[in-house]
Amino acid sequence: MDTFDAINQRRSVKAFDPDHRFTAAEETKLLEAAIQSPTSFNMQNWRFVIVRE
C-alpha cells in the first residue's frame, strides 16, 4: 500500500465489539508492527500495555 492509498482508505471506528478477543498470533503481529514505529531520536522508548478486560 502506498501513502496515498493509506490516506484515502483510513476510517474512524465509532463502535467496538466488547466481546472480540485477539488470538495470540494476532496480538504478536500487532506488537511486532508497533515496535517498527519510529521514535524521537531513534530512542525506542515506547511502552506497550495490553488490556484484555
N, CA, C and O atoms as a CHARMM CRD file, in Angstrom:
* protein
*
  212
    1    1 MET  N      0.85500  -1.17200   0.00000 PROA 1      0.00000
    2    1 MET  CA     0.00000   0.00000   0.00000 PROA 1      0.00000
    3    1 MET  C      0.90200   1.23600   0.00000 PROA 1      0.00000
    4    1 MET  O      1.84400   1.33200   0.78600 PROA 1      0.00000
    5    2 ASP  N      0.59900   2.16900  -0.88700 PROA 2      0.00000
    6    2 ASP  CA     1.38700   3.39300  -0.87600 PROA 2      0.00000
    7    2 ASP  C      0.73800   4.45100   0.01900 PROA 2      0.00000
    8    2 ASP  O     -0.35100   4.24200   0.55300 PROA 2      0.00000
    9    3 THR  N      1.39300   5.54200   0.16900 PROA 3      0.00000
   10    3 THR  CA     0.94400   6.58400   1.09900 PROA 3      0.00000
   11    3 THR  C     -0.44300   7.10100   0.75700 PROA 3      0.00000
   12    3 THR  O     -1.27500   7.27300   1.64800 PROA 3      0.00000
   13    4 PHE  N     -0.70300   7.34800  -0.51200 PROA 4      0.00000
   14    4 PHE  CA    -2.00000   7.89400  -0.90000 PROA 4      0.00000
   15    4 PHE  C     -3.12600   6.89900  -0.67000 PROA 4      0.00000
   16    4 PHE  O     -4.22700   7.29500  -0.28900 PROA 4      0.00000
   17    5 ASP  N     -2.87100   5.61700  -0.89300 PROA 5      0.00000
   18    5 ASP  CA    -3.87900   4.59200  -0.58600 PROA 5      0.00000
   19    5 ASP  C     -4.16700   4.56900   0.90500 PROA 5      0.00000
   20    5 ASP  O     -5.32400   4.47900   1.31400 PROA 5      0.00000
   21    6 ALA  N     -3.13200   4.64700   1.71200 PROA 6      0.00000
   22    6 ALA  CA    -3.32000   4.63700   3.16300 PROA 6      0.00000
   23    6 ALA  C     -4.15000   5.83700   3.61000 PROA 6      0.00000
   24    6 ALA  O     -5.02900   5.70100   4.46100 PROA 6      0.00000
   25    7 ILE  N     -3.87500   7.00500   3.04500 PROA 7      0.00000
   26    7 ILE  CA    -4.63000   8.21000   3.40600 PROA 7      0.00000
   27    7 ILE  C     -6.08300   8.08800   2.96900 PROA 7      0.00000
   28    7 ILE  O     -6.98900   8.41700   3.73400 PROA 7      0.00000
   29    8 ASN  N     -6.31200   7.62200   1.75600 PROA 8      0.00000
   30    8 ASN  CA    -7.67100   7.54900   1.21400 PROA 8      0.00000
   31    8 ASN  C     -8.50700   6.43600   1.82700 PROA 8      0.00000
   32    8 ASN  O     -9.73500   6.52100   1.81500 PROA 8      0.00000
   33    9 GLN  N     -7.88100   5.39900   2.35800 PROA 9      0.00000
   34    9 GLN  CA    -8.62500   4.26800   2.91100 PROA 9      0.00000
   35    9 GLN  C     -8.77700   4.32400   4.42400 PROA 9      0.00000
   36    9 GLN  O     -9.31600   3.39300   5.02100 PROA 9      0.00000
   37   10 ARG  N     -8.31500   5.39100   5.04900 PROA 10     0.00000
   38   10 ARG  CA    -8.42400   5.48500   6.50200 PROA 10     0.00000
   39   10 ARG  C     -9.89400   5.59300   6.91100 PROA 10     0.00000
   40   10 ARG  O    -10.74100   6.01600   6.12300 PROA 10     0.00000
   41   11 ARG  N    -10.17700   5.21100   8.13200 PROA 11     0.00000
   42   11 ARG  CA   -11.54600   5.32500   8.62100 PROA 11     0.00000
   43   11 ARG  C    -11.52700   5.46800  10.13200 PROA 11     0.00000
   44   11 ARG  O    -10.57900   5.07600  10.81200 PROA 11     0.00000
   45   12 SER  N    -12.60000   6.03700  10.62400 PROA 12     0.00000
   46   12 SER  CA   -12.74800   6.22200  12.05900 PROA 12     0.00000
   47   12 SER  C    -13.78800   5.21900  12.55400 PROA 12     0.00000
   48   12 SER  O    -14.89600   5.15400  12.02200 PROA 12     0.00000
   49   13 VAL  N    -13.43200   4.44900  13.56000 PROA 13     0.00000
   50   13 VAL  CA   -14.33200   3.43200  14.09200 PROA 13     0.00000
   51   13 VAL  C    -15.08600   4.03300  15.26600 PROA 13     0.00000
   52   13 VAL  O    -14.48500   4.53400  16.21700 PROA 13     0.00000
   53   14 LYS  N    -16.41100   3.97700  15.18900 PROA 14     0.00000
   54   14 LYS  CA   -17.23600   4.58700  16.23000 PROA 14     0.00000
   55   14 LYS  C    -17.85400   3.55400  17.17000 PROA 14     0.00000
   56   14 LYS  O    -18.37900   3.90900  18.22600 PROA 14     0.00000
   57   15 ALA  N    -17.79300   2.29500  16.79400 PROA 15     0.00000
   58   15 ALA  CA   -18.36700   1.24100  17.63600 PROA 15     0.00000
   59   15 ALA  C    -17.39100   0.07200  17.68300 PROA 15     0.00000
   60   15 ALA  O    -16.76100  -0.27800  16.68400 PROA 15     0.00000
   61   16 PHE  N    -17.28300  -0.51400  18.85200 PROA 16     0.00000
   62   16 PHE  CA   -16.35700  -1.62300  19.03800 PROA 16     0.00000
   63   16 PHE  C    -17.11300  -2.81300  19.61100 PROA 16     0.00000
   64   16 PHE  O    -18.07700  -2.64600  20.35800 PROA 16     0.00000
   65   17 ASP  N    -16.67400  -3.99800  19.26000 PROA 17     0.00000
   66   17 ASP  CA   -17.27400  -5.21800  19.78700 PROA 17     0.00000
   67   17 ASP  C    -16.58900  -5.54400  21.11200 PROA 17     0.00000
   68   17 ASP  O    -15.42800  -5.95500  21.11200 PROA 17     0.00000
   69   18 PRO  N    -17.27400  -5.37200  22.23500 PROA 18     0.00000
   70   18 PRO  CA   -16.63800  -5.61100  23.53200 PROA 18     0.00000
   71   18 PRO  C    -16.30000  -7.07900  23.77300 PROA 18     0.00000
   72   18 PRO  O    -15.53100  -7.39200  24.68300 PROA 18     0.00000
   73   19 ASP  N    -16.86200  -7.98100  22.97200 PROA 19     0.00000
   74   19 ASP  CA   -16.61000  -9.41300  23.15000 PROA 19     0.00000
   75   19 ASP  C    -15.47900  -9.94200  22.26800 PROA 19     0.00000
   76   19 ASP  O    -15.08600 -11.10200  22.38500 PROA 19     0.00000
   77   20 HSD  N    -14.95900  -9.08600  21.38700 PROA 20     0.00000
   78   20 HSD  CA   -13.88400  -9.52900  20.48500 PROA 20     0.00000
   79   20 HSD  C    -12.59900  -9.75200  21.27500 PROA 20     0.00000
   80   20 HSD  O    -12.25600  -8.96300  22.15500 PROA 20     0.00000
   81   21 ARG  N    -11.89800 -10.82500  20.95500 PROA 21     0.00000
   82   21 ARG  CA   -10.60300 -11.12700  21.57100 PROA 21     0.00000
   83   21 ARG  C     -9.60500 -11.43300  20.46100 PROA 21     0.00000
   84   21 ARG  O     -9.90800 -12.18600  19.53500 PROA 21     0.00000
   85   22 PHE  N     -8.42200 -10.85000  20.55700 PROA 22     0.00000
   86   22 PHE  CA    -7.35600 -11.17600  19.62300 PROA 22     0.00000
   87   22 PHE  C     -6.81900 -12.56000  19.94300 PROA 22     0.00000
   88   22 PHE  O     -6.77900 -12.97400  21.10100 PROA 22     0.00000
   89   23 THR  N     -6.40700 -13.26700  18.90400 PROA 23     0.00000
   90   23 THR  CA    -5.69100 -14.52000  19.13700 PROA 23     0.00000
   91   23 THR  C     -4.26200 -14.15500  19.54400 PROA 23     0.00000
   92   23 THR  O     -3.83200 -13.01600  19.36300 PROA 23     0.00000
   93   24 ALA  N     -3.54500 -15.10600  20.08100 PROA 24     0.00000
   94   24 ALA  CA    -2.15000 -14.85300  20.46300 PROA 24     0.00000
   95   24 ALA  C     -1.32400 -14.44900  19.24400 PROA 24     0.00000
   96   24 ALA  O     -0.45300 -13.58500  19.34500 PROA 24     0.00000
   97   25 ALA  N     -1.58900 -15.06400  18.10300 PROA 25     0.00000
   98   25 ALA  CA    -0.85000 -14.73700  16.87100 PROA 25     0.00000
   99   25 ALA  C     -1.15300 -13.31200  16.41400 PROA 25     0.00000
  100   25 ALA  O     -0.24800 -12.59300  15.99200 PROA 25     0.00000
  101   26 GLU  N     -2.41900 -12.89900  16.49600 PROA 26     0.00000
  102   26 GLU  CA    -2.78600 -11.53200  16.11200 PROA 26     0.00000
  103   26 GLU  C     -2.13800 -10.51200  17.04900 PROA 26     0.00000
  104   26 GLU  O     -1.66100  -9.46600  16.61000 PROA 26     0.00000
  105   27 GLU  N     -2.12900 -10.82700  18.33200 PROA 27     0.00000
  106   27 GLU  CA    -1.52500  -9.93600  19.31700 PROA 27     0.00000
  107   27 GLU  C     -0.02800  -9.76700  19.05900 PROA 27     0.00000
  108   27 GLU  O      0.50000  -8.65700  19.12400 PROA 27     0.00000
  109   28 THR  N      0.64000 -10.86100  18.77100 PROA 28     0.00000
  110   28 THR  CA     2.07000 -10.82100  18.47000 PROA 28     0.00000
  111   28 THR  C      2.33900 -10.00500  17.21000 PROA 28     0.00000
  112   28 THR  O      3.26000  -9.19000  17.18000 PROA 28     0.00000
  113   29 LYS  N      1.53800 -10.22400  16.17600 PROA 29     0.00000
  114   29 LYS  CA     1.71700  -9.49700  14.91700 PROA 29     0.00000
  115   29 LYS  C      1.51800  -7.99800  15.12500 PROA 29     0.00000
  116   29 LYS  O      2.26600  -7.19200  14.57200 PROA 29     0.00000
  117   30 LEU  N      0.51900  -7.62100  15.91400 PROA 30     0.00000
  118   30 LEU  CA     0.25200  -6.21300  16.19500 PROA 30     0.00000
  119   30 LEU  C      1.40500  -5.57700  16.97600 PROA 30     0.00000
  120   30 LEU  O      1.82300  -4.46100  16.66800 PROA 30     0.00000
  121   31 LEU  N      1.91400  -6.28200  17.97800 PROA 31     0.00000
  122   31 LEU  CA     3.03300  -5.75800  18.75900 PROA 31     0.00000
  123   31 LEU  C      4.30000  -5.63600  17.90800 PROA 31     0.00000
  124   31 LEU  O      5.04900  -4.66900  18.04600 PROA 31     0.00000
  125   32 GLU  N      4.53800  -6.60500  17.03700 PROA 32     0.00000
  126   32 GLU  CA     5.70500  -6.53600  16.15000 PROA 32     0.00000
  127   32 GLU  C      5.60800  -5.33900  15.21100 PROA 32     0.00000
  128   32 GLU  O      6.61700  -4.69500  14.92200 PROA 32     0.00000
  129   33 ALA  N      4.39800  -5.03500  14.73000 PROA 33     0.00000
  130   33 ALA  CA     4.21300  -3.86200  13.87500 PROA 33     0.00000
  131   33 ALA  C      4.41800  -2.57900  14.67400 PROA 33     0.00000
  132   33 ALA  O      5.01700  -1.62600  14.17500 PROA 33     0.00000
  133   34 ALA  N      3.92600  -2.54700  15.90500 PROA 34     0.00000
  134   34 ALA  CA     4.08000  -1.35200  16.74200 PROA 34     0.00000
  135   34 ALA  C      5.54600  -1.08100  17.05000 PROA 34     0.00000
  136   34 ALA  O      5.95900   0.07700  17.12300 PROA 34     0.00000
  137   35 ILE  N      6.33000  -2.12900  17.22900 PROA 35     0.00000
  138   35 ILE  CA     7.76000  -1.96800  17.51900 PROA 35     0.00000
  139   35 ILE  C      8.47900  -1.29800  16.35300 PROA 35     0.00000
  140   35 ILE  O      9.50700  -0.64900  16.55100 PROA 35     0.00000
  141   36 GLN  N      7.95300  -1.44800  15.15100 PROA 36     0.00000
  142   36 GLN  CA     8.56900  -0.85000  13.97300 PROA 36     0.00000
  143   36 GLN  C      8.27000   0.64500  13.83600 PROA 36     0.00000
  144   36 GLN  O      8.82300   1.30600  12.95600 PROA 36     0.00000
  145   37 SER  N      7.39900   1.18500  14.69900 PROA 37     0.00000
  146   37 SER  CA     7.04400   2.59800  14.59800 PROA 37     0.00000
  147   37 SER  C      8.25100   3.46600  14.96500 PROA 37     0.00000
  148   37 SER  O      9.04400   3.10900  15.83500 PROA 37     0.00000
  149   38 PRO  N      8.37500   4.61400  14.28500 PROA 38     0.00000
  150   38 PRO  CA     9.51900   5.47800  14.56500 PROA 38     0.00000
  151   38 PRO  C      9.40300   6.13500  15.94000 PROA 38     0.00000
  152   38 PRO  O      8.30400   6.35300  16.44900 PROA 38     0.00000
  153   39 THR  N     10.54700   6.44300  16.52100 PROA 39     0.00000
  154   39 THR  CA    10.57300   7.12400  17.81200 PROA 39     0.00000
  155   39 THR  C     11.45100   8.36200  17.70600 PROA 39     0.00000
  156   39 THR  O     12.29700   8.45300  16.81700 PROA 39     0.00000
  157   40 SER  N     11.25600   9.28800  18.58700 PROA 40     0.00000
  158   40 SER  CA    12.03600  10.51400  18.60000 PROA 40     0.00000
  159   40 SER  C     13.51000  10.18300  18.84400 PROA 40     0.00000
  160   40 SER  O     13.84900   9.49000  19.80300 PROA 40     0.00000
  161   41 PHE  N     14.35800  10.67100  17.98900 PROA 41     0.00000
  162   41 PHE  CA    15.80300  10.45200  18.08000 PROA 41     0.00000
  163   41 PHE  C     16.17900   8.97000  18.08000 PROA 41     0.00000
  164   41 PHE  O     17.26100   8.60500  18.54000 PROA 41     0.00000
  165   42 ASN  N     15.27900   8.10400  17.55800 PROA 42     0.00000
  166   42 ASN  CA    15.52500   6.67000  17.46100 PROA 42     0.00000
  167   42 ASN  C     15.86000   6.04600  18.82100 PROA 42     0.00000
  168   42 ASN  O     16.73000   5.18000  18.91900 PROA 42     0.00000
  169   43 MET  N     15.16100   6.49500  19.86500 PROA 43     0.00000
  170   43 MET  CA    15.45200   6.04100  21.22700 PROA 43     0.00000
  171   43 MET  C     14.72300   4.74500  21.61100 PROA 43     0.00000
  172   43 MET  O     15.08800   4.11000  22.60000 PROA 43     0.00000
  173   44 GLN  N     13.70400   4.34500  20.84900 PROA 44     0.00000
  174   44 GLN  CA    12.90500   3.14800  21.14400 PROA 44     0.00000
  175   44 GLN  C     12.42500   3.12400  22.60100 PROA 44     0.00000
  176   44 GLN  O     12.54400   2.11000  23.28900 PROA 44     0.00000
  177   45 ASN  N     11.89700   4.23000  23.04500 PROA 45     0.00000
  178   45 ASN  CA    11.43700   4.30800  24.42700 PROA 45     0.00000
  179   45 ASN  C      9.92000   4.11700  24.53600 PROA 45     0.00000
  180   45 ASN  O      9.27400   4.72700  25.38800 PROA 45     0.00000
  181   46 TRP  N      9.35700   3.27000  23.67100 PROA 46     0.00000
  182   46 TRP  CA     7.93300   3.03000  23.73600 PROA 46     0.00000
  183   46 TRP  C      7.60000   2.08900  24.87500 PROA 46     0.00000
  184   46 TRP  O      8.43800   1.31900  25.34500 PROA 46     0.00000
  185   47 ARG  N      6.36300   2.17300  25.30000 PROA 47     0.00000
  186   47 ARG  CA     5.82700   1.26200  26.31700 PROA 47     0.00000
  187   47 ARG  C      4.50600   0.74100  25.78000 PROA 47     0.00000
  188   47 ARG  O      3.69000   1.51400  25.27900 PROA 47     0.00000
  189   48 PHE  N      4.29400  -0.55100  25.88100 PROA 48     0.00000
  190   48 PHE  CA     3.05500  -1.14200  25.39100 PROA 48     0.00000
  191   48 PHE  C      2.28900  -1.71500  26.57600 PROA 48     0.00000
  192   48 PHE  O      2.86600  -2.35900  27.45200 PROA 48     0.00000
  193   49 VAL  N      0.99900  -1.47600  26.59100 PROA 49     0.00000
  194   49 VAL  CA     0.13800  -2.00800  27.63300 PROA 49     0.00000
  195   49 VAL  C     -0.94100  -2.82300  26.93800 PROA 49     0.00000
  196   49 VAL  O     -1.65000  -2.30700  26.07400 PROA 49     0.00000
  197   50 ILE  N     -1.06900  -4.07500  27.30400 PROA 50     0.00000
  198   50 ILE  CA    -2.09900  -4.93400  26.73200 PROA 50     0.00000
  199   50 ILE  C     -3.23800  -5.01900  27.74600 PROA 50     0.00000
  200   50 ILE  O     -3.07000  -5.52600  28.85500 PROA 50     0.00000
  201   51 VAL  N     -4.39400  -4.51400  27.33800 PROA 51     0.00000
  202   51 VAL  CA    -5.57700  -4.53100  28.20000 PROA 51     0.00000
  203   51 VAL  C     -6.50400  -5.59200  27.65800 PROA 51     0.00000
  204   51 VAL  O     -6.94500  -5.50600  26.51200 PROA 51     0.00000
  205   52 ARG  N     -6.80100  -6.57800  28.45600 PROA 52     0.00000
  206   52 ARG  CA    -7.63200  -7.68600  27.98400 PROA 52     0.00000
  207   52 ARG  C     -9.04100  -7.63500  28.57200 PROA 52     0.00000
  208   52 ARG  O     -9.93800  -8.30500  28.06100 PROA 52     0.00000
  209   53 GLU  N     -9.25100  -6.87900  29.60300 PROA 53     0.00000
  210   53 GLU  CA   -10.58600  -6.77300  30.19600 PROA 53     0.00000
  211   53 GLU  C    -10.84900  -5.34400  30.57400 PROA 53     0.00000
  212   53 GLU  O    -11.92100  -5.03000  31.09200 PROA 53     0.00000
